[in-house]
Amino acid sequence: MTAPVRIEPSDENRWAEIRKNFEVASGYINLENGYFGIQPAPVLAAFQRYTAQVNAETSHFLRLRFPTLLEEVMAALAAFTGAAADELVLTRNATESMNIIAQGYPFQPGDNVLLGAHDYDHVVPIFEQIAERKGITLTRLVMPLHPRDDDEIVQLYERAIGPRTKVILATHMIHLTGQIIPVAKISKMAKGYGVDVMVDAAHSFAHVEFKLPDLASDFAAVNLHKWLGAPLGVGLAYIKRERIGEIEPLFADSVFPKGDIRRLAHFGTTPPATILAIRDAIDFHNGIGGANKEARLRYLKNHWMERVRDFGQIELLTPLDPARSCGIGAFRVKGLSSEAVYDYLWDEHKIFTVARNVDDGPAVRVTPHLYNTVEDLDRLVEALGRYR
């Protein structure tokens, strides 16, 4: 495949052409694209076409045609992720992926897991449940918002490793702040201690450029409906081939042998149109180019953050270092709750964000997408001028 032409992140004419592929609601500015991503028009059209086809052909389609098409989807995902197709299994989302990996991991009573304070609030309970059921212990690490370098983060985890530590949960891109964690360095360090790293790559996948083996981890969970732009309700679990047999199924299966990753995802009947549209999402992403997409998202985040960084009442919670963040940014207004700032932006400026909590303090997360314009971010900056 021919590599896409480089697009400058500031080339507004070119990005305006790409923006035509996104049909978004009018009447407000959506800067909360981190929840899940909009399907580009070609992907949505394909999804609708597949839905109509499945609805018309029913079981004939599922029994005779879908198995071959599923193999093609998995081959496309293998090429896109850099992992082998037999190391990947489709799920509904990254949280389900992490449940499959962590709930099936061979923990023993007394084993220890390291968690970060900013790990996803629907993934942490997975390990809390395992602690209750299997008697493992959890160690929670306080994460710096603005680390001086990668070594500060790696050493934070390394110092916490004890004789019973078995697993580190490492979130590649923090959902609260967008901070990028050096998970590959953490994984390589941890292997020296015989510790596994489970990577939560829900927000980083198709947001920043990497292949799954680049994470240097044997286990990873991703979303396909966030930044890849696949239909809502599809994720991916990655387990290195030689580790698959160690993971006990979360869902009962009597079809596939131990060591076959499909044994871990016996969900019953699943919506085929959602799965088939993954190929169209990959094609659209590749047409733009992952590096171009990453650079544009970072450019949009920097556009607003660099303009409000000196506003006296605003504290930025996201590093501006390009190696440490991309499209997601977060801030707080001193003395105000996150709900108060969220309400102000929505009620008075029709700017949609999301209220969060970071380190027991307020936070507002801002997440632009490729369809957002610099004018959208200028509107945000103008609104935040109230807090100079």
N, C-alpha and C positions, 0 to 999 in steps of 0.2 A: 504494500500500500504506500502511495506517495505521501510524504510528510506534508502536513498543512503549511501554508504560507504563514510566515510570522505576521501577526497583527499587533501593532503598537497598542498598549493599553489605553493610550490617550487619543487614539484615532476614532473620534466620535462619529465620523461618517461611516466607517466600516462597522462599528458596533451598532449603529442605527439600522443597518441592513440586517444584522443578526437579530436585532430586537423584533423585527417583523415576524419572526417565528414564534413569538410568545403572545398569546391572547390573554390579557389580564383585565380584571375588573377596573372600571373607572370610578372616580369619585373619591379616591383616597390613594395614598402612597404606601405600598406594602414594603416595609423594611423588616419583616419577620419571615424570611424565607428559610430559616434554619429548621423549622418544624418539619416540613417536607417541601420538595421542589415542584415547581410547575412543570408539567409535561410540555415540551416544545410542540408546536402545531403538527409537524410530521409524525411525532410519536403518538400524540393524541389521536390523530386520524388513523394510524395503524392499529392502535388499541381498540378503537371503535369498530374498525373493519374486522379484526379478529373476534371481537365479541359477537358481532352479527353472524360471522361464519360458524362459530361454535354453537350459537343458539339455533342456527338452521340445521347443522349437520349432527348435532347432539352426540350420542354415544358412538356413532360411526366415526366421527372426528377423533374423539378421545381414544378410542381403542385402536384405530388403524393408522391415523395420521400423526397424532400428537407425539408418540414416542420418538419418531425420527426427528421431528421438529425440536423436541426437547434436547436431543443430542446436539443439534446445531446451535441451540442457545448456549449450552454448556461449553461447546467448543469456542464460541465467540467470547464467552466470559473467561475461559482459560487464556485465550490470546490477549484479552484486555488486562487481566490481572497478573499474568506471568506465572500463575499456578497451573498445575495439571487439572484437567477436568475431573479426575477421580479424587481430587483433594477439596472439591467445592460441593456445597449442597445449598440449594435454594431454601429460604425461610421467608417468614412474613416481614421480618425486620431485624435489626441488629440485636435488640433485646432478646428476641427468641433465639437468635444465633448464640448469644452468650449463655443463655440458659442451657442449650444443648451441650455446649462445650464444658461449662463449669459444673452443671449438675451431674454430668457423666464422668467427670474427672475422678481418678481413683484416690480421693482423699482418705486419710486415716485419722482417727481421733488424735487430737494434739497437734496436727499439722497447722501451719500458720500461713496466712495470706496477707500481703501488703496492699493496702488501698490508699488512694490519694484523696485528699479532702474535696477535690473538684471532680471526682469521677461521677458518672451519670447517675442521677437519683432513681433510675429504674433498673440499673445494673447492680449497684451496691446491695440492694435487698436480696439479690440472688445469693450473694455470699453470706449475708446474714441468715438466710434460710438454711444454707448448707451448714453454717456454724451451729444452728439450733438442732439440725437433724443428725449431723455426723460428728459434732464435738470438735470442730476446728476452731482456731482462734484468729482474730482479725486485728491487724495493726493499722491505724489510720495516720497517714502522714500529712503534715501541714505543707501545702504547696506555695511557693512564692509566686506572686502575680507578675513580678518583673525580674526573673532570674538574670544573673550577670552573664552566664554562659551555660552550655550543656552540662559541663562538669558539675555545676551546683545541683542540677536535677539528678544526674546519675549518682552522685555521691549521697544524696538524700536517701535514695532507695538502697544503695549499697550499705550504708551505715545501719539501716533497719533490718537487714537480713540476719536471721538467727539460725540456730541449728535445726529448727523444725520448719523453717520457711520453705514452702513448696511452690508457691505461685505468687506472682506480682500481677495485679490488674493495672494495665497502663493505658490511659486514654490518649490516643494520638493527637486529637484536636479537642480541647476542652469545650464542651457545649455551652458553658456559662460565659466564657470570655474569649474563646477562639484561640487561646494560647496553644502552640504546637509543642508537643513534648518529644524529646529525642528518644523515641521508643526503640529504634534499632540499637543505639548505644546502651540503653538499659538492658535490652535482650542479650546482647553480647556479654555484658558484664555479668548478668544473672546466670548465664550458662556456666560460667566459671565456678559458680557455687552450686550447680545442679538444680537451679531454680527455673521453673517455666514462667514465661510471660504470656499472658492472655491480652491481646491488643483489642481495645475498643476503637475501631476506625470508622464509626458511624458518620462522623462529620468530615473526616479527611478524605474519604474515598471519592474520587472524581472531583474533588475540590482542589487538592494539591497533587502534583505529579509524583506517583510512586507505583511500584509493582508490589504485590503482597510479599514475595520473598525478600524485598528490600527491608522489610520490618524486622528481619532476622528472628522472627518468632514462629513457633510451631502452631500457634492458634490465633485466629483473628475473627472478628465479627464486623460486618459492614452493612450499611443500608444502600440499596439501589434507588430508592425513591426520594433521597435527599438531593444530592448534587449531580447524580447521573441523569436524573430526570425521567426515570422509569415510572410506570404507574404506581400509585400509592398501594403499599401492601406487599413489598418484595425486598428481601434482604439476602445476605449470603454469609455462610459460615465457611471458614478455611481451616482445615486441619492437615498438617503435613502427613504425607502418606504413611510413614512408618509409625505414626502416633494414633492413627484412627482406631486400631484395635483396642487401645487402652480406654476408650471412651464408651461407657455404657449408655445404651439408648434411653432417652427420656420418654420416647413414644414406643410402645410395643411393636415389634416387627418379627415376622417369621419368614420373610421372603429372601432377604439378602444375608450373605454370610458375614461373620465377624471380620472386620477389616475393610468392608465395603462401606463407604461413607453414606450411601443411600439408606443403609440400615438405621441411621440416626435421624431420619426425617420422614418417617411413615405418618404423614398427616391425614391420609385419606384423600378424597377428591379436592383438588385445588383449582383456582381459576386460571385456565390456560391462557386467556388473552393477556393477563397481566405478565405472565412469563414470556410469551412470544414477543411482546413489545420491548423486552430488554434489548434485543438485537437492534431495534430501531433507535433506542436511546444511545447505545454504544456508537452507532453510525453517526448520529447527530453530534455527539461529543467529539468523536474523532474528526469530523468535518471541520469543527472549529479549531481543535488542537488543545490537548490538555494544558500545555504550557501557556498558550494564549489565554485560556480560560482562567487559569490560576493568576496570571499577571493582571488581568482585568479586574477580578474580584478583589485582589489586594489593592489595586489602584483606587477602586471605589471606596474601600474601607479607609485608606489613607486620606482620601479627599476630604472626608468629614472629620476624621480624628485629628489630623494636623491643624485644622482650623479651629477646633475647640479646645485643644490641649492647654492653651493659656487662659481659658476662661476661669476666673478665680474660684467659682463655686463647683466646678466640674473636676472630678477625679477619673482619669482613664484607668480601666482595669485590664486593658489588653496591651501587650508589648507592641511597639511600632516597628521593632526590628523585623525586616522581611523574612528572616529565617524562623521567626517565632509566632507569626500570625499570617492570616490571609484575608478572607472576606468577612469574618465575624469580628465584631468589636463590641465592647461593653463599657459603660461608664456609670457613675453615680453622681448625684447632685448633693453636696454637703448639706445636711440638715433636713433633707426631704426623703420621704419614703419612695420606693420604686414605683408604687401604685400612683402616687401623686404626680410623678413625672410622666408616667405612661398616660394617665388621664389627661394631663395638660397637652401632650403631643397629639393625642387623638381628638379630644374635644375642641381644641382651638386651631389645630393645624391639619387634622385628618391624616396624620402620620401614624401608621400602625407599627408598633414595636412589641416587646414582651417584657413584663416585669419579672425580675429574678432576685435571688438572694445569693450573695457571694461572701463567704467568711463572716456570716452573721450580720452582714450589712446589705443595704439596698443596692440594686443593680438594674440597669436597663440594657437589654441586648439589641443590637442593631445588625441586621443581616441583609444586605442588598444581594440582588441576583443580576444575571446578565441583562435582564430587561430593564433594570433601573438605570436612570440617567444621572449625570453629574448634577443636573438641575434638581432632581429628587433629593440628592444629598445636600445641595445648597439650601433647599427648603428646610432640611433638618438643622443645618448650621444656623440659619436665620432664626428658627424657633428656639434653639438652645442659646441664642444671644441674650435671652432673658436672664441667663445665669452667668453673665460676665463678671 
